[in-house]
């Protein structure tokens, strides 16, 4: 189902995200996104309260890497940017990119990219940590399947996260402005402050 961790504030299911329950999932149920569709789950007016430290945890089972894929974001492109997790197509096939906006109008110029890649068709764990108290190149760490990834930093990772009620917490795409639908399964997403 599309419930949040309390089971009461349901997420909005946009365009038919389905939930599968079987032994192929990591936590009993997984959200299934069809490649190339505009499916997403959103939680409008969701304030994470994240400012200078956060951790994102999720399981990803991508179906392919044919185009840019966004499994999780809180980024309304060009008007309310906060952060976004994106999986890359060729030539960076399967690499994970984490965007951190330095202003609400940021177009995505500050990010880190892993040198390691996810594997399509199998479960991959992804843990992303952000610590604004560290020096700019060290503020983001990404762990893929429990191993610290080597990162390439582009731009300057800011010392604090942006916050806007206009950007919905979105599973399966950007909150709006860009269409980069995720294809595959996601499971057990957690966000810690």
C-alpha positions as CSV (number, residue, x, y, z in Angstrom):
1,X,0.0,0.0,0.0
2,X,1.0,3.7,-0.3
3,X,1.1,4.4,3.5
4,X,3.8,6.4,5.2
5,X,5.6,5.0,8.2
6,X,2.7,5.8,10.4
7,X,0.3,4.0,8.1
8,X,-2.2,6.9,8.1
9,X,-1.1,9.7,5.7
10,X,-1.4,7.9,2.4
11,X,0.8,8.8,-0.5
12,X,-0.8,10.0,-3.7
13,X,-0.5,7.3,-6.4
14,X,0.0,9.0,-9.7
15,X,-0.7,7.0,-12.9
16,X,-0.8,3.5,-11.5
17,X,2.2,2.6,-9.4
18,X,1.6,-1.0,-8.4
19,X,2.7,-2.8,-5.3
20,X,4.1,-6.3,-5.4
21,X,4.2,-8.7,-2.4
22,X,6.4,-11.8,-2.8
23,X,9.7,-13.3,-1.8
24,X,11.4,-11.1,-4.5
25,X,10.9,-8.0,-2.4
26,X,13.2,-6.8,0.4
27,X,10.5,-5.9,3.0
28,X,7.3,-7.7,2.1
29,X,6.0,-5.1,-0.4
30,X,7.8,-3.1,-3.1
31,X,6.6,-0.3,-5.4
32,X,6.8,-1.3,-9.0
33,X,7.4,1.5,-11.6
34,X,6.9,0.8,-15.4
35,X,9.8,2.1,-17.5
36,X,8.9,5.2,-19.5
37,X,5.6,5.9,-17.7
38,X,4.8,8.9,-15.6
39,X,4.1,6.8,-12.5
40,X,5.1,8.3,-9.1
41,X,4.1,8.3,-5.5
42,X,4.0,11.7,-3.9
43,X,3.5,13.2,-0.5
44,X,2.6,16.9,-0.9
45,X,3.5,19.5,1.7
46,X,5.9,17.1,3.2
47,X,8.6,18.8,5.2
48,X,11.5,16.6,6.1
49,X,13.1,19.0,8.6
50,X,16.4,18.1,7.0
51,X,18.9,21.0,7.3
52,X,22.6,20.1,7.9
53,X,22.6,16.3,8.3
54,X,20.5,13.5,6.7
55,X,20.6,9.9,5.6
56,X,18.6,8.3,2.8
57,X,18.3,4.5,2.7
58,X,16.5,2.5,-0.1
59,X,16.6,-0.7,-2.0
60,X,16.6,-0.4,-5.8
61,X,16.0,-3.1,-8.4
62,X,16.2,-1.1,-11.6
63,X,14.8,-2.7,-14.8
64,X,17.3,-0.9,-17.1
65,X,19.5,2.1,-17.5
66,X,18.2,3.3,-20.9
67,X,17.6,6.9,-19.7
68,X,17.9,9.1,-16.6
69,X,15.9,7.4,-13.7
70,X,14.9,9.2,-10.4
71,X,13.8,6.8,-7.7
72,X,13.4,9.4,-5.0
73,X,13.4,13.2,-4.9
74,X,12.2,16.4,-3.2
75,X,12.9,18.6,-6.1
76,X,10.4,20.7,-8.1
77,X,12.8,21.6,-10.9
78,X,13.9,25.2,-11.2
79,X,11.5,26.5,-8.6
80,X,11.9,24.4,-5.4
81,X,15.1,22.3,-5.6
82,X,16.1,20.4,-2.5
83,X,17.7,17.0,-3.2
84,X,17.3,14.1,-5.7
85,X,18.7,10.6,-6.3
86,X,19.2,9.8,-9.9
87,X,20.5,6.7,-11.7
88,X,22.5,7.4,-14.9
89,X,22.2,6.1,-18.5
90,X,25.2,5.6,-20.8
91,X,28.0,6.5,-20.7
92,X,27.7,6.4,-16.9
93,X,25.4,3.4,-17.0
94,X,24.0,2.5,-13.6
95,X,26.0,5.1,-11.6
96,X,24.2,6.9,-8.8
97,X,24.0,10.7,-8.8
98,X,22.9,12.7,-5.8
99,X,21.9,16.3,-6.3
100,X,22.0,18.9,-3.5
101,X,20.5,22.3,-4.4
102,X,22.3,25.4,-3.3
103,X,19.2,27.6,-3.9
104,X,15.5,26.8,-4.6
105,X,16.0,27.8,-8.2
106,X,19.1,25.6,-8.7
107,X,19.0,23.7,-12.0
108,X,21.0,20.8,-10.7
109,X,24.6,22.0,-10.9
110,X,25.8,20.6,-7.5
111,X,26.0,16.9,-7.2
112,X,28.2,13.8,-6.6
113,X,28.3,10.7,-8.9
114,X,29.6,7.3,-8.0
115,X,32.2,5.6,-10.0
116,X,30.6,2.2,-9.1
117,X,27.3,1.2,-10.7
118,X,24.1,-0.5,-9.7
119,X,23.2,-3.8,-11.4
120,X,19.9,-4.0,-13.3
121,X,17.5,-6.8,-12.5
122,X,18.8,-7.4,-8.9
123,X,18.3,-5.7,-5.6
124,X,21.0,-3.1,-4.8
125,X,21.1,-1.3,-1.4
126,X,21.9,2.5,-1.6
127,X,22.7,4.6,1.5
128,X,23.4,8.3,1.1
129,X,24.6,10.4,3.9
130,X,24.9,14.2,4.0
131,X,26.8,16.2,6.6
132,X,26.9,19.9,6.1
133,X,29.5,20.4,8.8
134,X,32.2,18.7,6.7
135,X,34.3,20.4,4.0
136,X,32.3,20.7,0.7
137,X,33.9,17.8,-1.2
138,X,33.2,15.4,1.8
139,X,29.6,16.4,2.6
140,X,28.1,13.5,0.8
141,X,28.9,9.8,1.1
142,X,27.2,7.0,-0.9
143,X,27.3,3.3,0.0
144,X,26.3,0.8,-2.6
145,X,25.6,-2.7,-1.2
146,X,27.4,-1.7,2.0
147,X,30.6,-0.5,0.3
148,X,31.7,3.2,0.3
149,X,31.6,4.4,-3.3
150,X,34.2,6.5,-4.9
151,X,32.6,9.9,-5.7
152,X,33.2,12.6,-8.3
153,X,32.0,16.0,-7.1
154,X,30.6,18.5,-9.6
155,X,29.9,22.1,-8.4
156,X,30.0,22.9,-4.7
157,X,27.9,20.8,-2.2
158,X,26.3,23.4,0.1
159,X,26.6,23.4,3.9
160,X,22.8,23.2,4.4
161,X,19.8,21.7,2.5
162,X,17.1,23.8,1.0
163,X,13.6,23.5,2.3
164,X,10.3,24.3,0.4
165,X,6.8,23.1,1.0
166,X,6.3,23.4,-2.8
167,X,8.4,20.3,-3.6
168,X,6.6,17.1,-2.9
169,X,8.5,14.1,-1.6
170,X,8.3,11.9,-4.7
171,X,9.1,8.3,-5.3
172,X,9.7,7.4,-9.0
173,X,10.5,10.8,-10.5
174,X,11.2,14.5,-9.9
175,X,8.4,16.4,-8.1
176,X,7.8,18.3,-11.3
177,X,9.5,20.3,-14.1
178,X,11.5,17.4,-15.3
179,X,10.3,13.9,-16.3
180,X,12.9,11.2,-15.5
181,X,10.7,8.3,-14.5
182,X,12.2,5.4,-12.6
183,X,11.7,1.9,-13.9
184,X,11.8,-1.2,-11.7
185,X,11.2,-1.9,-8.0
186,X,12.0,0.2,-4.9
187,X,11.6,-1.0,-1.4
188,X,12.1,0.0,2.3
189,X,12.9,3.7,1.8
190,X,13.9,5.5,4.9
191,X,15.0,9.1,5.5
192,X,16.7,10.1,8.7
193,X,17.6,13.5,10.1
